[in-house]
Amino acid sequence: YLTRPTNRDAKAGNINEALKKTSSELIVIFDCDHAPVLSFLQETVGFFAEPQVAYVQTVQHFYNPDPFQRNLFLHEEVPNEQDLFFKVIMQGREGYNAAFWTGTGVVIRRSALEDIGGVLTDTVTEDFHTSLRLHSQGWRSIHLNRILSSGLSPEGYGAYLTQRLRWTQGMFQ
């Protein structure tokens, strides 16, 4: 368990600080509201036999309905809106070496991060931004179209809107 005196650069700063204090070549990142299945590492680490693979991103799955599913009583009929992104869009991007690191449920190669100076801190979507830099430097990404972890979707409309506004701001940055 690592701490640091400030929260400068938020998650990106936390990861960069941890890089200074650790030495493993592979780094697994989960948000605090996500938990992996027991086979997570068995199903992801093998891709790193290829030296140009920077990261393996897995599907984000949510065990609770998002605010729209819950409020419209459609969680049994309508899939979580992130399913379209992770199971369709990201799978298409995989074919072009353009899968994004999406913050959680990922294994990243330390040397790839070190090659670009660590996790980028210039935007509020450090994962997406770092993905772009890694791809521009010739690193490969893998989107593993498997649910290997489960997390908590924002439960209220306010939290949902805050999350989506941050993602939007980061894309514009």
LINBEL-V501211 format. One record per residue. N is the residue number from 1. RES is the residue in one small letter. D_CENTER is the distance of its C-alpha to the mean C-alpha in Angstrom with 1 decimal. Layout:
N&RES&D_CENTER  N&RES&D_CENTER
//
This chain:
1&y&20.3  2&l&20.2  3&t&21.1  4&r&22.0  5&p&24.7  6&t&22.8  7&n&19.5  8&r&19.7  9&d&16.6  10&a&14.7  11&k&11.4  12&a&11.8  13&g&15.4  14&n&14.7  15&i&12.7  16&n&15.4  17&e&18.1  18&a&16.9  19&l&17.1  20&k&20.7  21&k&21.6  22&t&20.1  23&s&20.9  24&s&19.0  25&e&17.9  26&l&14.7  27&i&12.2  28&v&10.1  29&i&7.6  30&f&7.8  31&d&8.6  32&c&12.3  33&d&12.6  34&h&10.9  35&a&13.0  36&p&13.0  37&v&16.0  38&l&18.5  39&s&18.0  40&f&14.3  41&l&15.4  42&q&18.3  43&e&16.4  44&t&13.8  45&v&15.8  46&g&18.6  47&f&16.8  48&f&17.1  49&a&20.9  50&e&20.5  51&p&20.6  52&q&18.8  53&v&15.4  54&a&12.9  55&y&9.8  56&v&9.4  57&q&6.5  58&t&8.0  59&v&8.9  60&q&8.1  61&h&11.7  62&f&13.6  63&y&16.9  64&n&18.6  65&p&19.7  66&d&18.3  67&p&21.2  68&f&22.6  69&q&22.8  70&r&24.4  71&n&26.8  72&l&28.0  73&f&28.3  74&l&26.5  75&h&23.8  76&e&25.8  77&e&26.4  78&v&23.4  79&p&19.9  80&n&17.0  81&e&16.2  82&q&12.5  83&d&14.3  84&l&15.6  85&f&12.4  86&f&10.8  87&k&14.2  88&v&16.1  89&i&14.7  90&m&11.8  91&q&14.6  92&g&16.9  93&r&14.8  94&e&14.6  95&g&18.4  96&y&18.3  97&n&15.8  98&a&13.7  99&a&10.4  100&f&7.5  101&w&4.5  102&t&2.6  103&g&2.4  104&t&3.6  105&g&5.8  106&v&5.7  107&v&9.1  108&i&10.0  109&r&13.7  110&r&15.3  111&s&17.9  112&a&15.6  113&l&14.3  114&e&18.0  115&d&19.1  116&i&17.6  117&g&18.5  118&g&15.3  119&v&12.3  120&l&13.8  121&t&15.2  122&d&17.1  123&t&14.9  124&v&13.3  125&t&10.1  126&e&9.7  127&d&6.4  128&f&8.3  129&h&11.5  130&t&10.7  131&s&9.9  132&l&13.2  133&r&15.0  134&l&14.1  135&h&15.3  136&s&18.3  137&q&19.3  138&g&19.5  139&w&16.5  140&r&15.2  141&s&11.9  142&i&12.0  143&h&10.6  144&l&12.0  145&n&13.3  146&r&13.7  147&i&13.0  148&l&12.6  149&s&11.5  150&s&12.6  151&g&11.9  152&l&13.9  153&s&14.1  154&p&15.9  155&e&19.5  156&g&21.5  157&y&21.9  158&g&21.8  159&a&18.4  160&y&17.1  161&l&18.8  162&t&17.6  163&q&13.9  164&r&14.8  165&l&17.1  166&r&14.6  167&w&12.3  168&t&15.7  169&q&16.9  170&g&14.0  171&m&14.7  172&f&18.3  173&q&18.0
//
